[in-house]
Amino acid sequence: MGILGKIKSTLFPPARDTVATGGRAEWSSRSAFILAAMGSAVGLGNVLRFPGVVWKTQAGVAFFIPYLLGLFLVGIPILMLELVLGQTARSGDLKAFGMISRRLRGIGVASSHAAYSVSLYYNVIIGYIILYFINSFRKNLPWKGGFEQSESYFMNDITKTVNAWETEYINGPLWAAGLAAWALVYLCIWKGVLSAGKVIYVCMLLPTLFLIVLVGRGVSLPNAGRGIKLYFGNFDAAQLSEGRNWVEPVSHIFFSLSIAFGTMTAYASYNSPMANVVKDCFIIAFANSSFEILAAFSVFGVIGFLDPAKISSSLVGTFSMGFMTFPVALAEIPGAQFWCALFFFTLFLLGVTSAFSLVETASTTLKDSRWLQKYSAQAIAGGLCLVGVAMLGLFAADIGLLALDSVDTFINNFGLLFLALVKAWTSTNMYDTAEAKARVGFVSLALFNLAWLVGPMLGTAIGYATSLAAGLGIGFGSWGAMVLVSIILAKVRCGWGGVSDLIFFQIRRFQHDINFQMAEGKTKLPLAHPFVLKYVTTPALAIMQIVVFYTTFVDPTNKKVDMQMSWLGLIFTFIIPFVFILGLVFPNMFEFLLPAKDEKVDMFGNEQVTGPKHDPEPELYKQDTAATAKDLSM
């Protein structure tokens, strides 16, 4: 091997293809996995959506109070859940959650549907970026001339948008750009991690370098300080008195990390079984946040350059920032063509990594299934991409932007939030339920576990319908009553040991079994993780579910259900709870999607019911109260 060959193998090591020996392909290195996970998480929303969320709160540095709480109490717990289950199950969501309970296999189908649905329009957004990149080399930039000109160019020249009832044709240039995006996605995933592992080095490292350059240019623009002051130059905690300024940052963390899609589960399934995925979780989460916090300096520099007084909330949304506001600013500075080309090429690379990760999620589910085991990975990936090309007939048409906006709104604001709530609640409340019921009784267990859903959701709904005071009273009252009754029943049945089992048994068993299976006990999932997931993350997501439902279907000032083509987004989204419920009612419904060599019904061996008087659990699991308290402090 020559010098160039050695450099190539060092920078782009091949994935470990163990398929020939009956195993599973693995990432070439830990860095390849981390970069791939970062590529899925770091996308257009980090550069374009995050600054808009900060802008709308008008809280300055105080924005990071709800942001960091959302990161540590919602984002990281669910991200860690998906990573540890994926690595342990060596498969996607369907098998991973199906091994907690076979009734949860619908989660895998639902998350694959959600990921693939987003990919159908996400590649059209990449098509927008390709067209803008091509036009960045024109002597007279077509979006130069102010916000009205920029908006007109996007709506009339790029998307050619018309009302839903006036549709006539497919947008030819956009269709061609979307076709190019799908072709590139196929080339990235046609061999799974064997091909994606090589692409990810380029598609993550280059955007990071380009972002640093763009940030340097953004903060050096004339009057950039006016915008940056709004970002990091003031602290207005009074703005946090409004509920939306808490919900928005927490919601952004949820979407920014790409959790609930099942992508992280799929990616972690190609990890080495000995990988320290708990540590990797924090690296991925902190890298994702660092990227968007840094990127925002460039955006706020542009806002300062354009004059914050002239910037309305409609100009800092994801689409408006990327295709209207930012291009207007870049068109006004020396070397405009170069800076526009660099900006759109950076967005292109970020979009590609997110796009192929979404398709790979669905591809992993299908490749792992006994149903399609006779087909190659290339054929499955090709089939998914061909369907995507066919859907360009909708999303690249003159009504494509309306269709895109509808599906994006309902899938992201309702469907994914539902999936995250289901994952958080079921992983800790449906885990080893047979043993838990034998220890504390069915009624006690059901009341206690449902309390963390019913109380927050009922209280939030009543609060919207009547008043905040009434909502708090009924929410805490119903939660407290259910918890108290369940504790009394457990105490009567089994004494204080029953109360301890009611609170800790399922999360302790989950933690033990994960640690016992993963990396032969060398990777330690702290007990704090399932504890936070059950008692903090789940109630927070339950509250957010009602908030999003209200703003989507009820709020007269922001009712998304009235938007054009809302029926399309509702159809795509309805499939998510439908297949989940289908799996709950008919647990064998999705058995055909399980891997061919899947002999175990329960990966963790939780078939035997012992009850409160018997305890055949291994010594590794046995912990007294003091040990439990110690684990919680980890």
ZAMARGU-4260 file (C-alpha; in steps of 0.2 Angstrom, whole numbers, plus 5000, padded with zeros to 4 digits):
<rodrens>
0) 5000/5000/5000 | 5007/5017/4995 | 5007/5033/5005 | 4991/5039/4997 | 4983/5022/5001
5) 4988/5023/5019 | 4981/5041/5021 | 4965/5035/5013 | 4963/5020/5025 | 4967/5031/5040
10) 4955/5045/5036 | 4941/5034/5028 | 4943/5017/5036 | 4931/5003/5029 | 4917/4997/5040
15) 4920/4980/5048 | 4909/4969/5037 | 4905/4953/5047 | 4890/4948/5037 | 4900/4934/5028
20) 4903/4925/5045 | 4885/4927/5050 | 4888/4942/5061 | 4883/4961/5058 | 4892/4975/5049
25) 4900/4987/5061 | 4906/5005/5060 | 4924/5006/5056 | 4928/5015/5072 | 4920/5024/5087
30) 4923/5041/5078 | 4914/5035/5063 | 4899/5030/5073 | 4899/5047/5083 | 4901/5057/5067
35) 4886/5047/5059 | 4875/5051/5074 | 4881/5069/5074 | 4877/5069/5056 | 4859/5063/5059
40) 4857/5076/5073 | 4866/5091/5066 | 4856/5097/5051 | 4847/5112/5044 | 4837/5115/5060
45) 4854/5118/5069 | 4859/5132/5058 | 4841/5139/5053 | 4828/5134/5066 | 4838/5136/5082
50) 4842/5155/5080 | 4823/5158/5076 | 4818/5150/5093 | 4831/5161/5102 | 4824/5176/5093
55) 4806/5173/5097 | 4809/5171/5116 | 4818/5188/5116 | 4826/5182/5133 | 4844/5183/5128
60) 4855/5172/5138 | 4840/5167/5149 | 4835/5157/5135 | 4847/5144/5140 | 4839/5140/5156
65) 4824/5130/5148 | 4836/5125/5134 | 4848/5116/5146 | 4834/5109/5156 | 4827/5102/5140
70) 4844/5095/5135 | 4847/5086/5151 | 4829/5080/5156 | 4822/5076/5139 | 4834/5076/5125
75) 4849/5066/5133 | 4838/5053/5142 | 4828/5048/5126 | 4844/5048/5116 | 4853/5037/5128
80) 4838/5025/5128 | 4838/5023/5109 | 4857/5021/5109 | 4858/5008/5123 | 4843/4998/5116
85) 4850/4998/5098 | 4867/4992/5103 | 4860/4979/5115 | 4847/4972/5102 | 4859/4974/5087
90) 4844/4979/5077 | 4832/4994/5075 | 4817/5000/5085 | 4806/4985/5081 | 4816/4972/5089
95) 4824/4983/5102 | 4807/4988/5109 | 4799/4972/5105 | 4811/4964/5117 | 4804/4974/5131
100) 4787/4968/5126 | 4781/4960/5110 | 4767/4972/5111 | 4779/4986/5108 | 4784/4981/5090
105) 4773/4994/5083 | 4785/5007/5089 | 4798/5001/5077 | 4785/5002/5062 | 4779/5019/5068
110) 4796/5026/5070 | 4802/5019/5053 | 4787/5027/5045 | 4790/5044/5053 | 4808/5044/5047
115) 4804/5039/5030 | 4790/5051/5028 | 4801/5065/5033 | 4814/5060/5020 | 4801/5061/5007
120) 4801/5080/5008 | 4818/5083/5016 | 4826/5078/4999 | 4815/5092/4991 | 4822/5104/5003
125) 4840/5098/4998 | 4833/5101/4980 | 4830/5120/4985 | 4847/5121/4991 | 4855/5114/4975
130) 4845/5126/4965 | 4851/5141/4976 | 4869/5134/4975 | 4869/5134/4956 | 4861/5151/4955
135) 4875/5158/4967 | 4887/5159/4953 | 4876/5171/4943 | 4883/5188/4941 | 4867/5196/4947
140) 4860/5186/4961 | 4841/5184/4958 | 4837/5186/4977 | 4846/5203/4979 | 4836/5218/4982
145) 4828/5216/4999 | 4816/5204/5008 | 4801/5206/4995 | 4813/5201/4981 | 4820/5187/4990
150) 4803/5180/4995 | 4796/5182/4978 | 4811/5172/4971 | 4808/5158/4983 | 4789/5157/4980
155) 4788/5161/4962 | 4805/5154/4954 | 4811/5140/4966 | 4794/5132/4972 | 4782/5140/4960
160) 4769/5139/4973 | 4750/5140/4969 | 4735/5137/4980 | 4730/5119/4983 | 4715/5120/4971
165) 4725/5128/4957 | 4739/5115/4954 | 4744/5112/4936 | 4761/5104/4934 | 4777/5097/4942
170) 4791/5110/4944 | 4804/5103/4932 | 4820/5111/4939 | 4815/5106/4957 | 4811/5088/4951
175) 4828/5086/4943 | 4836/5093/4959 | 4826/5082/4970 | 4831/5067/4959 | 4849/5072/4961
180) 4847/5072/4980 | 4839/5055/4980 | 4853/5048/4969 | 4866/5054/4981 | 4856/5047/4996
185) 4856/5030/4987 | 4875/5031/4985 | 4877/5035/5003 | 4867/5020/5010 | 4868/5007/4996
190) 4879/4996/5007 | 4873/5002/5024 | 4887/5007/5036 | 4900/5001/5023 | 4896/5016/5012
195) 4889/5028/5025 | 4904/5026/5036 | 4915/5033/5022 | 4904/5048/5017 | 4901/5054/5035
200) 4919/5060/5037 | 4917/5072/5022 | 4899/5077/5026 | 4902/5081/5044 | 4920/5088/5045
205) 4918/5100/5030 | 4902/5108/5036 | 4911/5111/5053 | 4925/5120/5044 | 4914/5130/5033
210) 4903/5135/5048 | 4918/5142/5057 | 4922/5152/5041 | 4904/5158/5040 | 4903/5163/5059
215) 4919/5173/5056 | 4911/5182/5042 | 4894/5185/5051 | 4902/5192/5067 | 4913/5204/5056
220) 4899/5212/5046 | 4895/5230/5050 | 4884/5232/5065 | 4884/5213/5068 | 4885/5218/5087
225) 4867/5224/5087 | 4861/5206/5083 | 4874/5197/5094 | 4869/5208/5109 | 4851/5201/5107
230) 4859/5183/5108 | 4872/5184/5121 | 4872/5202/5127 | 4857/5203/5138 | 4848/5192/5151
235) 4829/5195/5152 | 4822/5182/5164 | 4805/5190/5164 | 4802/5183/5146 | 4802/5166/5154
240) 4786/5170/5163 | 4777/5165/5147 | 4774/5147/5145 | 4778/5146/5126 | 4796/5152/5130
245) 4798/5136/5140 | 4790/5124/5127 | 4799/5131/5112 | 4817/5128/5118 | 4812/5111/5125
250) 4804/5106/5109 | 4819/5112/5099 | 4830/5101/5109 | 4819/5086/5105 | 4819/5089/5087
255) 4837/5095/5086 | 4844/5078/5092 | 4834/5068/5080 | 4827/5057/5093 | 4811/5047/5092
260) 4814/5043/5073 | 4823/5027/5077 | 4839/5033/5068 | 4849/5033/5084 | 4843/5015/5088
265) 4848/5009/5070 | 4865/5018/5070 | 4869/5010/5087 | 4864/4993/5081 | 4880/4993/5070
270) 4891/4997/5085 | 4903/4985/5093 | 4895/4977/5107 | 4909/4983/5118 | 4907/5001/5114
275) 4904/5014/5128 | 4888/5020/5121 | 4884/5029/5137 | 4899/5041/5135 | 4895/5043/5117
280) 4878/5049/5121 | 4885/5064/5130 | 4898/5067/5116 | 4884/5067/5103 | 4872/5078/5113
285) 4885/5091/5118 | 4893/5092/5100 | 4875/5095/5093 | 4872/5109/5105 | 4889/5116/5103
290) 4886/5116/5084 | 4870/5126/5084 | 4875/5138/5098 | 4891/5142/5087 | 4880/5144/5071
295) 4868/5156/5079 | 4882/5169/5081 | 4883/5170/5062 | 4864/5171/5060 | 4863/5185/5074
300) 4877/5194/5065 | 4867/5194/5050 | 4852/5201/5059 | 4862/5215/5066 | 4869/5219/5049
305) 4851/5220/5042 | 4845/5230/5057 | 4835/5220/5071 | 4821/5233/5070 | 4817/5227/5052
310) 4817/5209/5056 | 4800/5201/5060 | 4797/5184/5067 | 4791/5178/5050 | 4809/5181/5044
315) 4818/5170/5056 | 4809/5154/5053 | 4818/5139/5046 | 4813/5142/5028 | 4813/5161/5028
320) 4830/5162/5037 | 4838/5149/5025 | 4830/5155/5008 | 4826/5173/5011 | 4834/5182/5026
325) 4852/5175/5025 | 4853/5176/5006 | 4848/5194/5007 | 4862/5198/5018 | 4875/5189/5009
330) 4870/5197/4993 | 4874/5214/5000 | 4892/5210/5005 | 4908/5210/4995 | 4911/5193/4986
335) 4893/5189/4987 | 4894/5175/4975 | 4907/5166/4985 | 4898/5168/5002 | 4882/5162/4995
340) 4889/5147/4987 | 4899/5143/5003 | 4883/5145/5013 | 4872/5134/5002 | 4885/5121/5000
345) 4887/5120/5019 | 4868/5118/5020 | 4869/5104/5007 | 4881/5094/5016 | 4872/5095/5032
350) 4856/5091/5023 | 4863/5075/5015 | 4869/5067/5031 | 4851/5070/5039 | 4843/5064/5023
355) 4852/5047/5022 | 4851/5044/5040 | 4832/5045/5039 | 4831/5033/5024 | 4844/5021/5033
360) 4832/5020/5048 | 4818/5012/5037 | 4831/5002/5027 | 4838/4994/5043 | 4820/4989/5048
365) 4818/4981/5031 | 4835/4973/5030 | 4834/4965/5047 | 4817/4957/5043 | 4814/4939/5038
370) 4801/4945/5026 | 4815/4953/5015 | 4830/4942/5019 | 4832/4936/5001 | 4834/4954/4995
375) 4851/4963/4996 | 4854/4979/5005 | 4857/4987/4989 | 4840/4982/4982 | 4831/4987/4998
380) 4839/5004/4998 | 4836/5006/4980 | 4817/5002/4982 | 4815/5015/4996 | 4824/5028/4985
385) 4813/5024/4970 | 4798/5027/4980 | 4805/5043/4986 | 4808/5048/4967 | 4790/5044/4964
390) 4784/5055/4978 | 4793/5070/4970 | 4777/5070/4959 | 4769/5078/4974 | 4783/5087/4984
395) 4791/5094/4968 | 4774/5100/4961 | 4768/5118/4961 | 4758/5113/4977 | 4774/5104/4984
400) 4778/5118/4997 | 4760/5117/5004 | 4761/5098/5005 | 4779/5099/5013 | 4773/5111/5026
405) 4758/5101/5031 | 4767/5084/5033 | 4782/5093/5042 | 4770/5102/5054 | 4760/5087/5059
410) 4774/5074/5059 | 4786/5084/5069 | 4774/5093/5081 | 4763/5079/5084 | 4769/5062/5078
415) 4787/5062/5084 | 4781/5069/5101 | 4769/5055/5103 | 4783/5043/5098 | 4795/5050/5111
420) 4782/5049/5125 | 4777/5031/5121 | 4796/5026/5121 | 4799/5035/5137 | 4784/5028/5146
425) 4784/5010/5140 | 4803/5007/5142 | 4801/5009/5161 | 4783/5006/5164 | 4780/4990/5153
430) 4797/4982/5157 | 4795/4965/5166 | 4777/4969/5170 | 4774/4951/5175 | 4787/4951/5189
435) 4781/4968/5194 | 4763/4963/5195 | 4768/4948/5206 | 4777/4959/5218 | 4765/4973/5221
440) 4748/4968/5212 | 4740/4974/5196 | 4730/4988/5202 | 4744/4996/5212 | 4756/4995/5198
445) 4743/5001/5185 | 4738/5016/5196 | 4756/5021/5200 | 4763/5020/5182 | 4748/5029/5174
450) 4749/5043/5187 | 4764/5050/5178 | 4754/5052/5162 | 4736/5055/5168 | 4741/5069/5181
455) 4751/5080/5169 | 4740/5078/5154 | 4724/5081/5163 | 4731/5096/5173 | 4737/5104/5157
460) 4721/5101/5147 | 4711/5108/5162 | 4722/5123/5163 | 4719/5127/5144 | 4701/5124/5146
465) 4698/5135/5162 | 4713/5143/5172 | 4731/5139/5177 | 4726/5137/5195 | 4712/5124/5191
470) 4724/5115/5180 | 4738/5114/5193 | 4725/5109/5206 | 4717/5095/5196 | 4734/5089/5189
475) 4743/5088/5205 | 4727/5082/5214 | 4724/5067/5202 | 4743/5063/5201 | 4744/5063/5220
480) 4728/5053/5223 | 4734/5039/5211 | 4751/5038/5218 | 4744/5038/5236 | 4732/5024/5233
485) 4745/5014/5224 | 4757/5015/5238 | 4744/5010/5251 | 4739/4995/5241 | 4757/4990/5239
490) 4760/4993/5258 | 4745/4982/5262 | 4751/4968/5250 | 4770/4967/5254 | 4775/4980/5267
495) 4788/4993/5264 | 4797/4981/5253 | 4782/4982/5241 | 4782/5001/5241 | 4801/5000/5237
500) 4797/4988/5222 | 4783/5000/5216 | 4795/5014/5215 | 4811/5006/5210 | 4809/4988/5204
505) 4806/4991/5185 | 4819/5004/5183 | 4832/4994/5193 | 4828/4979/5183 | 4829/4989/5167
510) 4846/4996/5172 | 4853/4979/5178 | 4848/4970/5162 | 4855/4983/5150 | 4872/4983/5160
515) 4872/4964/5160 | 4869/4962/5142 | 4879/4977/5135 | 4898/4976/5134 | 4898/4962/5147
520) 4895/4974/5161 | 4909/4986/5157 | 4897/5000/5151 | 4887/5006/5166 | 4870/5013/5163
525) 4867/5024/5179 | 4851/5021/5188 | 4848/5039/5187 | 4844/5037/5168 | 4829/5026/5170
530) 4824/5036/5185 | 4824/5052/5176 | 4816/5044/5161 | 4801/5038/5171 | 4798/5052/5183
535) 4804/5067/5174 | 4805/5065/5155 | 4788/5056/5154 | 4778/5069/5163 | 4787/5083/5153
540) 4783/5075/5137 | 4765/5072/5143 | 4763/5091/5146 | 4771/5095/5129 | 4759/5083/5120
545) 4744/5093/5127 | 4752/5109/5123 | 4755/5104/5105 | 4738/5097/5103 | 4730/5113/5109
550) 4741/5124/5097 | 4738/5112/5083 | 4719/5109/5084 | 4711/5122/5096 | 4721/5138/5097
555) 4711/5151/5086 | 4727/5161/5084 | 4738/5147/5078 | 4727/5133/5073 | 4738/5122/5061
560) 4723/5111/5056 | 4716/5126/5046 | 4732/5127/5035 | 4730/5121/5016 | 4732/5103/5013
565) 4732/5099/5032 | 4723/5083/5028 | 4739/5076/5020 | 4749/5079/5036 | 4735/5072/5046
570) 4735/5056/5036 | 4754/5054/5037 | 4754/5057/5056 | 4738/5046/5060 | 4748/5031/5054
575) 4760/5033/5069 | 4748/5030/5083 | 4738/5018/5073 | 4752/5006/5070 | 4757/5008/5088
580) 4740/5003/5094 | 4739/4989/5081 | 4754/4982/5089 | 4747/4983/5107 | 4731/4974/5102
585) 4739/4962/5090 | 4756/4958/5097 | 4760/4946/5083 | 4755/4958/5069 | 4773/4963/5065
590) 4782/4947/5068 | 4786/4945/5049 | 4798/4960/5051 | 4808/4952/5065 | 4826/4945/5060
595) 4826/4928/5053 | 4837/4921/5067 | 4827/4928/5082 | 4824/4914/5093 | 4822/4923/5109
600) 4805/4931/5113 | 4813/4941/5127 | 4831/4946/5126 | 4833/4949/5144 | 4825/4933/5150
605) 4811/4941/5160 | 4799/4926/5157 | 4799/4919/5175 | 4787/4926/5187 | 4793/4924/5205
610) 4782/4936/5216 | 4787/4945/5231 | 4792/4930/5242 | 4805/4923/5229 | 4820/4931/5222
615) 4830/4921/5210 | 4838/4936/5203 | 4857/4935/5200 | 4869/4942/5213 | 4874/4956/5201
620) 4856/4963/5202 | 4853/4962/5221 | 4854/4979/5229 | 4849/4985/5246 | 4842/5003/5249
625) 4858/5010/5252 | 4865/5004/5235 | 4850/5011/5226 | 4853/5028/5234 | 4871/5027/5229
630) 4866/5023/5211 | 4854/5037/5210 | 4869/5049/5214 | 4879/5043/5199
</rodrens>
